Amino acid sequence: MKRYEQYADEIAELIRTQVLRSGDRLPSVRQASSSRKISPSTVFEAYYLLEARGLIQARPRSGYYVNALRSFGANEPATAQPAAQSSHVEISELVFQVLGSTRQPDVVPLGSAFPSPQLFPLEKLARSLSPAMRGLAPQRIVEELTEGSERLRRQIGLRYVVEGTGIDAGEIIITNGAMEALNLCLQAVTRPGDVVAVESPTFYAALQALERLQLKAVEVATHPRHGIELDSLAQVLQQHPVRACWFMPNFQNPLGSLMPEENKRALVELLARHEVPLIEDDVYGELYHGLRRPPPCKAFDRQGLVMHCNSFSKCLAPGYRVGWTAAGRFAQKVQRLKLMTSLATAVPTQEALSDYLQHGGYDRHLRQLRQTLADSQTRALRGIAKHFPKGTRVTRPEGGYLLWVELPEQVDALKLHRLASSQNISLAPGHLFSADRRFAHCLRLNYGQAGDARFDDAIRTIGQLASAQLTA
C-alpha cells in the first residue's frame, strides 16, 4: 500500500472503533505531516481518499472533520456467507417482473442500473456524429466489420497504456455494450453444465447469462468494502471444477466494493495457478471518487487469462451500446463467436465516440461526473441515515453510483419493492442478486438519480415503508 493509503486506513479504523467520533476534528495537514514525518501532499491525498469514502468532510477555513453521518463501522453490511454447493440458475423471470417498471418516465428509477441521462454530454456526442461519418473511408466499413473501428480500438488501447495496463492491441474487440462482451467471453471458455464462480451478492445480469447458457453458479464470499474474499475463493477452487470466474473488482454491482491492488494481484496469481480464466467486468472503473483510477486485474495478468470487459454506457453514452473486451489468449475465439452472432457493432456510434474521445473533452467530462456522483452519494447517505429504520446498514463505495442497503431482518425487500412501486418508485430487492434468492432484507439503491427533484422524497418514502413493516 502507498503511504497515504496506510495513513487513510489508520484513520478509518479510528473512526470505525469510535476513537474518532462524528464531528471530531482531524489533525491539520501541518500537524499530521510533522507528527507522522510524512509530506503534506501525502496527508492531503489521505484526506482526499477519506473524503471520497464519505468518512470525513472538509469545512472551509476550518479543516477536516469526521462526517456527521452514522458511525462507519456500525453501519456497514456484513460479509455474505454463501452456500458451499453450486446451483442451477433460475432468476430471469423474477428480474423481468421486478425491473419492468424502471423505464417508465413517471417512476423514480432507484432500481435502475444506469445513472441519470442528464449527466452525459449527449449534445456533444451528437455533434461528433456527422463529421466522423463524413470522414469515414467506405472500405473501412467492411475491413473493420467484426473487430470494430481501428481508430476507436487505438484510442481505447492508448487509455490502457496511460493507466499502466499493458495489452496487445489485437486483444481488443468492439462489442454491442459490455453485456455482449461479457457473454461472448463466458461462451468462449464454458460449455453447458460447467461451474462458474460469481460474487455474493452478484449482478443479476451475470446470473441471467449463466441461466441462458445452462451453467451452474457457485458463489464466493464478498466483503462489502474489499470485494472477493481470497480464502473463500481458494476453497471454492479446491471443492468445485470451476471453469471460469465472473467478477467485478472495481465498484462491484451491487455492493460497490473495491478490491485493493494487492488483492487483485493475488487473485490473478491464484487463478493462474488453477488455469481458470477471469471475466472481469469493469464498467464502473472510470467512476472513482478518489485521486486515481483503480487498476483492473488485467494490469496484473501475465498469462492472458484475464478477459477485461468495459463500455461507455455507464460513464459517457448509455444509449450508444458500445463496449469492448481485451480478451487475452481468448481474443480469436471471442472474435469468431461475435462473427457468428451479432457480426458487427454499429459503425456510426463507434465513429461518433472516436471523434468525441479525440476532440470532445472526455476526461473533463469524467472529472465533473465523478464529483457529481460523489456529492450524490453523500446526499443519499444522509437521507438513509435520517429516514431508514434503526439497524439499517449501508455501504459507502469509493466509486460508482450504487448503494447496498441491509435493512432489519423483519423487512421483506420484495414486499417493499411492491409498495414503493405503487408510489412510482422502483427498487432492486436483494432477491435478484443471488442464485438462491437470498438477501431478502436487502436493497440496491441507485444514487446516480440524485439530480431528479423527486429523489429526496423517494428516499424518505422508502424509509417510511420499511419502518412500517417493523410495526405491522
ZATIBA-90365 format. One record per residue (C-alpha): x, y, z; residue in one letter. Coordinates in pm, 1 decimal, always signed. Example, Ala and Ser with C-alpha at 12.3 -4.5 7.8 and 13.67 -1.06 7.14 Angstrom:
[[+1230.0,-450.0,+780.0],"A"]
[[+1367.0,-106.0,+714.0],"S"]
% end
This chain:
[[+0.0,+0.0,+0.0],"M"]
[[+109.3,+357.2,-62.6],"K"]
[[+184.1,+573.0,+242.9],"R"]
[[-126.5,+788.4,+200.3],"Y"]
[[-342.3,+471.2,+181.2],"E"]
[[-185.1,+338.8,+501.7],"Q"]
[[-249.3,+666.7,+682.1],"Y"]
[[-606.5,+680.6,+549.0],"A"]
[[-673.2,+323.6,+667.3],"D"]
[[-539.6,+406.1,+1015.4],"E"]
[[-780.2,+699.0,+1044.4],"I"]
[[-1066.9,+487.3,+905.2],"A"]
[[-1000.2,+229.7,+1177.3],"E"]
[[-1009.8,+501.9,+1444.0],"L"]
[[-1346.6,+611.6,+1307.9],"I"]
[[-1473.2,+253.0,+1289.9],"R"]
[[-1380.4,+186.8,+1652.8],"T"]
[[-1521.7,+530.2,+1751.3],"Q"]
[[-1192.5,+658.0,+1888.9],"V"]
[[-1272.2,+940.3,+1647.1],"L"]
[[-1642.1,+1024.3,+1662.4],"R"]
[[-1883.7,+1217.3,+1443.3],"S"]
[[-1786.8,+1583.1,+1437.7],"G"]
[[-1432.4,+1533.3,+1573.0],"D"]
[[-1164.7,+1744.3,+1403.9],"R"]
[[-873.9,+1565.3,+1239.1],"L"]
[[-516.5,+1689.7,+1283.3],"P"]
[[-431.5,+1972.8,+1046.4],"S"]
[[-219.5,+1890.2,+744.7],"V"]
[[+78.2,+2059.7,+909.5],"R"]
[[+27.9,+1872.3,+1239.7],"Q"]
[[-11.9,+1534.3,+1069.9],"A"]
[[+287.2,+1595.4,+845.8],"S"]
[[+506.8,+1685.1,+1143.1],"S"]
[[+393.0,+1410.6,+1380.5],"S"]
[[+390.7,+1130.8,+1120.5],"R"]
[[+701.4,+1253.6,+935.9],"K"]
[[+525.2,+1239.6,+601.6],"I"]
[[+491.7,+1507.9,+337.7],"S"]
[[+193.4,+1747.6,+332.8],"P"]
[[+94.7,+1607.8,-7.9],"S"]
[[+71.1,+1258.0,+145.1],"T"]
[[-159.9,+1391.5,+416.9],"V"]
[[-373.7,+1570.0,+157.6],"F"]
[[-403.4,+1250.5,-50.4],"E"]
[[-505.8,+1052.9,+260.0],"A"]
[[-770.3,+1311.5,+349.1],"Y"]
[[-898.3,+1323.4,-10.2],"Y"]
[[-932.8,+944.1,-2.8],"L"]
[[-1120.9,+950.9,+328.7],"L"]
[[-1344.1,+1224.3,+190.7],"E"]
[[-1419.4,+1008.9,-115.0],"A"]
[[-1514.7,+723.6,+117.8],"R"]
[[-1761.0,+953.1,+294.9],"G"]
[[-1578.3,+926.1,+627.4],"L"]
[[-1465.9,+1288.2,+665.2],"I"]
[[-1567.5,+1625.6,+527.6],"Q"]
[[-1378.4,+1948.6,+468.8],"A"]
[[-1509.5,+2269.5,+624.2],"R"]
[[-1390.9,+2593.8,+461.3],"P"]
[[-1113.4,+2767.7,+660.0],"R"]
[[-1163.0,+2519.6,+944.7],"S"]
[[-1013.7,+2181.6,+849.1],"G"]
[[-1128.3,+1822.6,+817.4],"Y"]
[[-1391.1,+1662.8,+1042.6],"Y"]
[[-1536.3,+1315.5,+1090.2],"V"]
[[-1854.1,+1301.9,+887.3],"N"]
[[-2171.2,+1361.3,+1083.9],"A"]
[[-2336.8,+1055.4,+927.2],"L"]
[[-2380.8,+743.6,+1137.3],"R"]
[[-2060.4,+576.9,+1251.7],"S"]
[[-1879.2,+387.0,+978.2],"F"]
[[-1830.3,+51.8,+1148.2],"G"]
[[-2181.0,+9.4,+1290.7],"A"]
[[-2337.0,+94.6,+957.7],"N"]
[[-2155.9,-146.7,+723.5],"E"]
[[-2334.5,-460.2,+597.8],"P"]
[[-2192.5,-797.0,+695.1],"A"]
[[-1993.1,-1013.8,+455.3],"T"]
[[-2226.0,-1269.8,+298.8],"A"]
[[-2157.8,-1638.6,+364.6],"Q"]
[[-2286.1,-1819.1,+54.2],"P"]
[[-2385.5,-2184.5,+29.7],"A"]
[[-2099.9,-2425.1,-40.4],"A"]
[[-2266.4,-2607.9,-329.1],"Q"]
[[-2305.6,-2498.8,-690.9],"S"]
[[-2659.7,-2449.2,-820.3],"S"]
[[-2860.4,-2411.8,-1138.1],"H"]
[[-2979.8,-2056.3,-1201.7],"V"]
[[-3343.4,-1953.3,-1249.8],"E"]
[[-3356.3,-1578.8,-1199.0],"I"]
[[-3467.6,-1418.1,-1527.1],"S"]
[[-3842.8,-1427.4,-1469.6],"E"]
[[-3807.0,-1251.6,-1135.1],"L"]
[[-3577.8,-989.4,-1290.4],"V"]
[[-3830.8,-918.2,-1566.4],"F"]
[[-4114.7,-888.8,-1313.0],"Q"]
[[-3929.9,-660.8,-1073.0],"V"]
[[-3743.7,-428.7,-1307.5],"L"]
[[-4002.7,-386.9,-1580.6],"G"]
[[-4116.2,-53.1,-1436.7],"S"]
[[-3776.0,+122.0,-1429.3],"T"]
[[-3811.5,+253.9,-1786.3],"R"]
[[-4139.3,+439.8,-1726.1],"Q"]
[[-4087.6,+820.7,-1716.3],"P"]
[[-4315.2,+878.2,-1413.9],"D"]
[[-4113.2,+636.2,-1199.3],"V"]
[[-3818.3,+745.4,-981.7],"V"]
[[-3571.4,+480.1,-1104.6],"P"]
[[-3377.2,+395.4,-787.8],"L"]
[[-3381.3,+32.8,-902.4],"G"]
[[-3215.7,+112.5,-1234.5],"S"]
[[-2858.7,+7.7,-1318.7],"A"]
[[-2798.2,+333.1,-1511.4],"F"]
[[-2733.6,+684.9,-1381.1],"P"]
[[-2948.7,+974.3,-1495.2],"S"]
[[-2911.9,+1052.5,-1868.7],"P"]
[[-2889.0,+1418.7,-1768.8],"Q"]
[[-2531.8,+1351.4,-1653.5],"L"]
[[-2399.6,+1278.8,-2004.1],"F"]
[[-2282.5,+1512.9,-2286.8],"P"]
[[-2537.7,+1382.6,-2534.2],"L"]
[[-2546.3,+1700.8,-2745.2],"E"]
[[-2167.6,+1699.0,-2790.1],"K"]
[[-2179.4,+1334.1,-2887.0],"L"]
[[-2448.1,+1409.0,-3143.5],"A"]
[[-2232.2,+1685.7,-3290.9],"R"]
[[-1946.2,+1437.2,-3327.6],"S"]
[[-2153.6,+1202.4,-3539.5],"L"]
[[-2174.9,+1394.4,-3868.5],"S"]
[[-1809.1,+1494.6,-3912.6],"P"]
[[-1696.3,+1148.4,-3806.9],"A"]
[[-1911.7,+977.8,-4069.2],"M"]
[[-1820.5,+1227.1,-4342.3],"R"]
[[-1453.7,+1142.9,-4296.2],"G"]
[[-1506.9,+765.9,-4299.0],"L"]
[[-1342.8,+580.0,-4588.2],"A"]
[[-1604.5,+339.0,-4734.9],"P"]
[[-1369.3,+37.5,-4735.3],"Q"]
[[-1323.3,+64.0,-4357.6],"R"]
[[-1684.5,-42.0,-4301.7],"I"]
[[-1605.3,-387.7,-4438.6],"V"]
[[-1242.8,-414.4,-4326.5],"E"]
[[-1325.0,-349.7,-3960.6],"E"]
[[-1656.2,-531.9,-3954.7],"L"]
[[-1612.3,-777.4,-3665.9],"T"]
[[-1326.7,-649.9,-3451.0],"E"]
[[-1456.3,-291.1,-3468.5],"G"]
[[-1323.4,+51.9,-3562.8],"S"]
[[-944.0,+57.2,-3574.6],"E"]
[[-949.0,+423.9,-3472.1],"R"]
[[-1163.1,+352.3,-3165.4],"L"]
[[-959.1,+46.3,-3067.1],"R"]
[[-642.0,+253.2,-3091.2],"R"]
[[-782.0,+517.3,-2857.1],"Q"]
[[-904.1,+254.1,-2610.8],"I"]
[[-562.6,+89.5,-2623.7],"G"]
[[-397.7,+423.6,-2551.8],"L"]
[[-608.4,+466.1,-2238.5],"R"]
[[-492.8,+123.9,-2117.7],"Y"]
[[-130.9,+231.3,-2165.7],"V"]
[[-179.4,+566.5,-1989.8],"V"]
[[-340.1,+385.9,-1695.2],"E"]
[[-45.1,+146.0,-1673.5],"G"]
[[-208.8,-164.3,-1818.4],"T"]
[[-8.7,-315.8,-2099.5],"G"]
[[-211.4,-504.4,-2360.5],"I"]
[[-170.6,-627.6,-2716.2],"D"]
[[-382.2,-411.5,-2949.2],"A"]
[[-503.5,-730.3,-3118.4],"G"]
[[-684.6,-831.1,-2797.8],"E"]
[[-944.1,-553.1,-2826.7],"I"]
[[-1279.7,-638.9,-2985.8],"I"]
[[-1558.4,-379.4,-3002.0],"I"]
[[-1895.7,-514.2,-2891.1],"T"]
[[-2258.1,-409.8,-2853.1],"N"]
[[-2215.7,-285.5,-2498.8],"G"]
[[-2035.7,-458.8,-2215.1],"A"]
[[-2305.3,-724.6,-2183.7],"M"]
[[-2221.2,-866.5,-2526.6],"E"]
[[-1851.8,-863.3,-2435.4],"A"]
[[-1919.3,-1046.4,-2109.0],"L"]
[[-2149.9,-1300.8,-2270.5],"N"]
[[-1907.1,-1372.6,-2555.4],"L"]
[[-1621.9,-1420.6,-2308.8],"C"]
[[-1835.1,-1654.6,-2099.5],"L"]
[[-1927.0,-1857.3,-2408.2],"Q"]
[[-1562.1,-1875.5,-2515.4],"A"]
[[-1449.3,-2058.3,-2200.9],"V"]
[[-1750.2,-2269.4,-2090.2],"T"]
[[-1990.4,-2538.1,-2203.9],"R"]
[[-2341.3,-2620.6,-2071.8],"P"]
[[-2321.3,-2776.4,-1725.4],"G"]
[[-1992.5,-2606.7,-1631.6],"D"]
[[-1946.9,-2428.6,-1297.7],"V"]
[[-1877.5,-2053.4,-1289.6],"V"]
[[-1771.5,-1868.1,-973.7],"A"]
[[-1952.3,-1539.8,-903.7],"V"]
[[-1954.5,-1290.1,-618.5],"E"]
[[-2210.0,-1299.8,-337.1],"S"]
[[-2418.2,-1095.6,-392.4],"P"]
[[-2364.8,-1065.3,-766.7],"T"]
[[-2510.4,-864.7,-1056.0],"F"]
[[-2832.5,-1026.5,-1174.5],"Y"]
[[-2728.9,-996.6,-1541.8],"A"]
[[-2439.8,-1233.9,-1467.4],"A"]
[[-2691.2,-1483.1,-1326.8],"L"]
[[-2912.4,-1437.9,-1633.3],"Q"]
[[-2615.6,-1510.5,-1860.7],"A"]
[[-2541.4,-1829.7,-1668.6],"L"]
[[-2905.7,-1931.1,-1687.3],"E"]
[[-2918.8,-1875.9,-2064.0],"R"]
[[-2604.1,-2084.6,-2123.9],"L"]
[[-2718.7,-2359.4,-1882.7],"Q"]
[[-2424.9,-2306.2,-1648.2],"L"]
[[-2409.3,-2358.7,-1271.9],"K"]
[[-2318.4,-2083.0,-1026.2],"A"]
[[-2105.3,-2115.9,-716.3],"V"]
[[-2093.4,-1804.8,-502.6],"E"]
[[-1781.3,-1666.0,-333.9],"V"]
[[-1791.8,-1464.6,-11.1],"A"]
[[-1754.2,-1094.3,-91.8],"T"]
[[-1671.2,-820.4,+158.6],"H"]
[[-1879.5,-501.4,+118.0],"P"]
[[-1564.0,-287.1,+108.7],"R"]
[[-1276.6,-512.0,-5.2],"H"]
[[-1455.7,-736.9,-254.1],"G"]
[[-1373.6,-1103.6,-312.9],"I"]
[[-1252.6,-1292.7,-6.4],"E"]
[[-950.0,-1477.8,-143.3],"L"]
[[-965.6,-1756.0,+118.1],"D"]
[[-1324.7,-1825.9,+18.9],"S"]
[[-1228.1,-1833.5,-349.7],"L"]
[[-934.9,-2069.5,-282.3],"A"]
[[-1173.9,-2305.5,-105.2],"Q"]
[[-1423.6,-2288.8,-392.4],"V"]
[[-1149.3,-2370.2,-643.6],"L"]
[[-1049.5,-2676.2,-440.1],"Q"]
[[-1404.6,-2804.0,-398.3],"Q"]
[[-1554.4,-2735.4,-741.0],"H"]
[[-1446.4,-2783.5,-1106.0],"P"]
[[-1465.7,-2409.3,-1175.0],"V"]
[[-1428.4,-2330.9,-1546.5],"R"]
[[-1437.7,-1951.8,-1518.6],"A"]
[[-1487.3,-1662.8,-1275.6],"C"]
[[-1708.6,-1361.6,-1347.4],"W"]
[[-1603.3,-1087.5,-1104.4],"F"]
[[-1631.2,-710.2,-1074.4],"M"]
[[-1322.3,-598.7,-874.0],"P"]
[[-1385.0,-222.4,-916.3],"N"]
[[-1703.1,-85.5,-752.7],"F"]
[[-1892.6,-411.2,-770.1],"Q"]
[[-2261.1,-418.6,-854.2],"N"]
[[-2449.2,-429.3,-615.7],"P"]
[[-2208.3,-380.1,-320.8],"L"]
[[-1984.4,-106.5,-461.8],"G"]
[[-1681.4,-288.7,-315.2],"S"]
[[-1327.9,-216.6,-438.5],"L"]
[[-1055.4,-481.7,-420.6],"M"]
[[-719.1,-344.2,-300.4],"P"]
[[-437.8,-366.6,-553.9],"E"]
[[-254.5,-637.4,-362.0],"E"]
[[-573.5,-847.8,-354.1],"N"]
[[-616.6,-808.5,-729.5],"K"]
[[-261.8,-923.2,-788.6],"R"]
[[-312.8,-1221.1,-556.1],"A"]
[[-642.7,-1303.4,-729.5],"L"]
[[-478.3,-1313.2,-1072.8],"V"]
[[-193.2,-1529.4,-939.9],"E"]
[[-436.4,-1769.4,-769.2],"L"]
[[-642.1,-1816.3,-1085.7],"L"]
[[-327.1,-1857.4,-1296.3],"A"]
[[-216.9,-2146.4,-1072.3],"R"]
[[-550.7,-2316.2,-1135.8],"H"]
[[-560.0,-2218.0,-1507.5],"E"]
[[-902.8,-2057.7,-1455.8],"V"]
[[-997.8,-1760.7,-1678.2],"P"]
[[-1124.6,-1440.2,-1518.4],"L"]
[[-1402.3,-1248.6,-1691.6],"I"]
[[-1350.3,-901.2,-1545.1],"E"]
[[-1648.1,-665.9,-1556.1],"D"]
[[-1501.3,-315.1,-1515.7],"D"]
[[-1784.8,-90.3,-1633.2],"V"]
[[-1766.8,+131.7,-1323.0],"Y"]
[[-1386.8,+166.3,-1316.9],"G"]
[[-1384.6,+523.5,-1450.4],"E"]
[[-1628.2,+642.2,-1183.8],"L"]
[[-1385.6,+651.4,-892.1],"Y"]
[[-1428.8,+920.8,-626.9],"H"]
[[-1063.8,+935.7,-523.9],"G"]
[[-745.8,+1063.7,-686.8],"L"]
[[-675.3,+797.5,-947.2],"R"]
[[-839.5,+517.2,-1136.8],"R"]
[[-800.6,+185.1,-956.9],"P"]
[[-618.6,-59.5,-1185.9],"P"]
[[-810.8,-356.2,-1320.8],"P"]
[[-700.0,-714.5,-1261.3],"C"]
[[-592.6,-706.4,-1624.5],"K"]
[[-295.7,-490.8,-1516.8],"A"]
[[-151.2,-791.9,-1330.3],"F"]
[[-222.9,-1055.2,-1596.7],"D"]
[[+85.0,-1226.6,-1740.9],"R"]
[[-81.5,-1543.7,-1874.1],"Q"]
[[-355.0,-1393.2,-2094.2],"G"]
[[-622.2,-1542.3,-1866.7],"L"]
[[-796.3,-1214.3,-1779.1],"V"]
[[-1070.9,-1110.2,-2020.4],"M"]
[[-1125.1,-743.7,-1941.0],"H"]
[[-1470.2,-607.7,-2037.4],"C"]
[[-1580.1,-245.9,-2035.5],"N"]
[[-1807.4,+0.7,-2212.2],"S"]
[[-1902.2,+366.7,-2245.1],"F"]
[[-2257.5,+300.2,-2123.7],"S"]
[[-2207.8,+391.6,-1757.5],"K"]
[[-1975.7,+688.9,-1797.0],"C"]
[[-2044.9,+857.7,-2132.7],"L"]
[[-2307.6,+723.9,-2372.8],"A"]
[[-2567.3,+484.6,-2226.1],"P"]
[[-2777.3,+452.6,-2541.6],"G"]
[[-2489.6,+407.2,-2786.7],"Y"]
[[-2427.6,+45.4,-2680.3],"R"]
[[-2054.4,+44.8,-2749.7],"V"]
[[-1837.5,-177.4,-2534.9],"G"]
[[-1528.8,-388.7,-2575.4],"W"]
[[-1320.9,-670.5,-2438.9],"T"]
[[-945.5,-714.0,-2417.1],"A"]
[[-976.7,-1091.5,-2422.3],"A"]
[[-616.2,-1207.1,-2383.2],"G"]
[[-542.1,-1554.0,-2517.3],"R"]
[[-912.4,-1599.5,-2598.2],"F"]
[[-939.9,-1299.8,-2834.0],"A"]
[[-960.2,-1501.7,-3155.0],"Q"]
[[-1231.6,-1728.9,-3015.7],"K"]
[[-1432.3,-1430.5,-2892.0],"V"]
[[-1400.0,-1263.1,-3232.3],"Q"]
[[-1527.7,-1575.6,-3408.0],"R"]
[[-1822.1,-1600.6,-3169.2],"L"]
[[-1911.5,-1238.7,-3243.3],"K"]
[[-1891.4,-1312.0,-3615.7],"L"]
[[-2140.9,-1597.4,-3567.6],"M"]
[[-2383.6,-1397.1,-3351.7],"T"]
[[-2414.0,-1020.3,-3394.5],"S"]
[[-2147.1,-993.1,-3669.8],"L"]
[[-2064.0,-626.9,-3601.3],"A"]
[[-2121.2,-319.5,-3385.6],"T"]
[[-2292.1,-17.7,-3544.7],"A"]
[[-2035.1,+195.2,-3728.9],"V"]
[[-2188.8,+544.1,-3671.7],"P"]
[[-2183.1,+516.4,-3293.1],"T"]
[[-1823.6,+390.8,-3297.6],"Q"]
[[-1716.3,+681.3,-3515.4],"E"]
[[-1901.8,+937.7,-3302.1],"A"]
[[-1730.4,+807.6,-2989.7],"L"]
[[-1390.6,+806.9,-3162.4],"S"]
[[-1435.0,+1171.2,-3259.4],"D"]
[[-1553.9,+1268.0,-2910.2],"Y"]
[[-1264.5,+1089.0,-2739.5],"L"]
[[-1022.0,+1276.0,-2961.1],"Q"]
[[-1180.7,+1622.5,-2952.7],"H"]
[[-1468.8,+1636.6,-2702.5],"G"]
[[-1302.0,+1661.8,-2363.4],"G"]
[[-1375.6,+1311.6,-2231.4],"Y"]
[[-1152.3,+1343.5,-1925.3],"D"]
[[-1300.2,+1681.9,-1837.1],"R"]
[[-1647.6,+1526.5,-1853.5],"H"]
[[-1533.7,+1236.9,-1632.6],"L"]
[[-1394.5,+1470.6,-1365.8],"R"]
[[-1724.1,+1655.0,-1345.9],"Q"]
[[-1925.4,+1331.0,-1343.8],"L"]
[[-1714.5,+1182.4,-1063.1],"R"]
[[-1762.8,+1488.8,-844.1],"Q"]
[[-2137.3,+1491.1,-909.9],"T"]
[[-2168.6,+1125.6,-814.5],"L"]
[[-1955.5,+1168.2,-500.6],"A"]
[[-2181.1,+1456.5,-391.2],"D"]
[[-2489.7,+1247.9,-473.0],"S"]
[[-2365.0,+963.4,-254.6],"Q"]
[[-2332.1,+1196.4,+44.1],"T"]
[[-2685.0,+1322.6,-18.0],"R"]
[[-2824.5,+967.7,-39.8],"A"]
[[-2643.9,+853.5,+275.8],"L"]
[[-2779.6,+1149.4,+470.2],"R"]
[[-3130.7,+1062.5,+358.8],"G"]
[[-3087.6,+698.6,+457.4],"I"]
[[-2941.4,+794.5,+796.4],"A"]
[[-3236.1,+1025.9,+859.1],"K"]
[[-3529.7,+819.4,+731.8],"H"]
[[-3446.5,+447.1,+731.7],"F"]
[[-3524.6,+230.3,+1035.9],"P"]
[[-3279.7,+176.8,+1320.2],"K"]
[[-3045.7,-112.5,+1248.8],"G"]
[[-3011.5,-32.4,+879.0],"T"]
[[-2660.2,-87.3,+740.1],"R"]
[[-2532.6,+64.5,+417.4],"V"]
[[-2215.4,+55.9,+210.9],"T"]
[[-2001.1,+363.2,+137.5],"R"]
[[-1842.7,+286.3,-200.2],"P"]
[[-1535.0,+471.0,-325.6],"E"]
[[-1683.8,+494.3,-674.2],"G"]
[[-1977.1,+409.0,-897.6],"G"]
[[-2330.6,+511.6,-804.7],"Y"]
[[-2484.6,+213.3,-625.3],"L"]
[[-2551.2,+154.9,-253.8],"L"]
[[-2619.6,-181.0,-92.1],"W"]
[[-2864.6,-138.2,+194.6],"V"]
[[-2912.5,-409.4,+456.9],"E"]
[[-3241.8,-349.3,+637.3],"L"]
[[-3351.9,-514.3,+964.9],"P"]
[[-3430.1,-881.5,+900.6],"E"]
[[-3803.6,-832.8,+957.9],"Q"]
[[-3825.1,-619.7,+642.2],"V"]
[[-3922.5,-808.3,+325.5],"D"]
[[-3746.8,-628.4,+38.2],"A"]
[[-3974.5,-778.8,-228.2],"L"]
[[-4280.5,-653.1,-43.1],"K"]
[[-4108.3,-317.2,-0.5],"L"]
[[-4043.2,-308.9,-376.5],"H"]
[[-4413.9,-366.3,-448.2],"R"]
[[-4525.0,-96.9,-204.2],"L"]
[[-4271.4,+152.7,-344.2],"A"]
[[-4377.2,+65.0,-699.2],"S"]
[[-4735.5,+160.7,-613.6],"S"]
[[-4595.4,+508.0,-535.3],"Q"]
[[-4392.3,+527.1,-860.4],"N"]
[[-4055.4,+439.7,-704.8],"I"]
[[-3854.6,+147.9,-838.1],"S"]
[[-3619.2,-57.1,-621.3],"L"]
[[-3389.7,-352.9,-681.6],"A"]
[[-3463.3,-600.4,-399.4],"P"]
[[-3184.5,-828.0,-278.6],"G"]
[[-3359.8,-1141.2,-410.0],"H"]
[[-3224.5,-1055.7,-758.0],"L"]
[[-2858.0,-1079.4,-664.1],"F"]
[[-2818.0,-1445.2,-571.5],"S"]
[[-2884.0,-1775.5,-745.4],"A"]
[[-3082.0,-1896.1,-441.4],"D"]
[[-3261.9,-1562.7,-386.1],"R"]
[[-3101.6,-1480.0,-53.0],"R"]
[[-3062.7,-1121.4,+73.3],"F"]
[[-3437.9,-1097.3,+125.1],"A"]
[[-3399.3,-794.0,+355.4],"H"]
[[-3153.7,-603.9,+131.4],"C"]
[[-3185.6,-341.7,-142.3],"L"]
[[-2966.7,-193.0,-411.4],"R"]
[[-3025.1,+182.2,-447.6],"L"]
[[-2907.2,+395.8,-739.8],"N"]
[[-2789.7,+737.0,-619.2],"Y"]
[[-2695.6,+837.3,-973.9],"G"]
[[-3053.0,+967.9,-992.4],"Q"]
[[-2998.9,+1235.2,-725.1],"A"]
[[-3047.8,+1511.1,-983.7],"G"]
[[-3414.0,+1409.0,-1000.4],"D"]
[[-3620.8,+1657.9,-799.6],"A"]
[[-3816.5,+1363.4,-656.5],"R"]
[[-3505.4,+1187.9,-519.4],"F"]
[[-3514.0,+1307.5,-156.7],"D"]
[[-3888.8,+1241.2,-126.4],"D"]
[[-3837.8,+892.7,-269.8],"A"]
[[-3567.3,+811.7,-11.9],"I"]
[[-3794.7,+933.6,+268.3],"R"]
[[-4086.7,+727.7,+135.6],"T"]
[[-3877.7,+407.8,+116.4],"I"]
[[-3761.9,+462.0,+474.1],"G"]
[[-4119.2,+512.3,+593.1],"Q"]
[[-4241.4,+199.9,+413.0],"L"]
[[-3959.3,-7.3,+559.0],"A"]
[[-4025.2,+126.1,+909.3],"S"]
[[-4395.9,+44.3,+872.6],"A"]
[[-4309.6,-323.8,+821.3],"Q"]
[[-4141.7,-328.0,+1162.0],"L"]
[[-4453.8,-204.2,+1339.4],"T"]
[[-4712.3,-400.7,+1139.9],"A"]
% end
